Amino acid sequence: MEKLAQTQWKEGMAFEAQANGHTIMMDAADASGGKNLGPRPKPLLLVALAGCTSMDVVSMLRKMKVTPDDFKVETYAESSGEHPKYYEKIKVKYIFKGENLDRKKIEKAVNLSQDKYCAVSYMLGKAAQITHEIEILDR
């Protein structure tokens, strides 16, 4: 196996992670002995999901000659009640802004990402129910 990520304990509950030559600081909240120096690890799963599917969608829309003025992805999650408190339900909301955007092409790109290309969605889908929603806003 190839080493793809590494974490190094810094102090308290702070850990510095290395991935692809980039550094991410993770920490716990004050109430858990941390100093809030970075995000918690579990929400970073949602960041990875949003990043993975966003890159897929932009790549496909470029090929389809669809260029939104703005595009963002929001993720929402519901955790289980008992330990380990994992995400049981995840909702991915795709928000596009622009004039005369082709809804069918956007839906195709989103569905292909969710159903075929996004490896993070595939992996998280083994543990959580993932749904998505598309919102298209005029300028």
Secondary structure, DSSP 8 states (H G I E B T S, - for coil): ----EEEEEEETTEEEEEETTEEEEE---GGGT----S--HHHHHHHHHHHHHHHHHHHHHHHTT---SEEEEEEEEEE-SSSS--EEEEEEEEEEE-SS--HHHHHHHHHHIIIII-HHHHHHTTTSEEEEEEEEE--
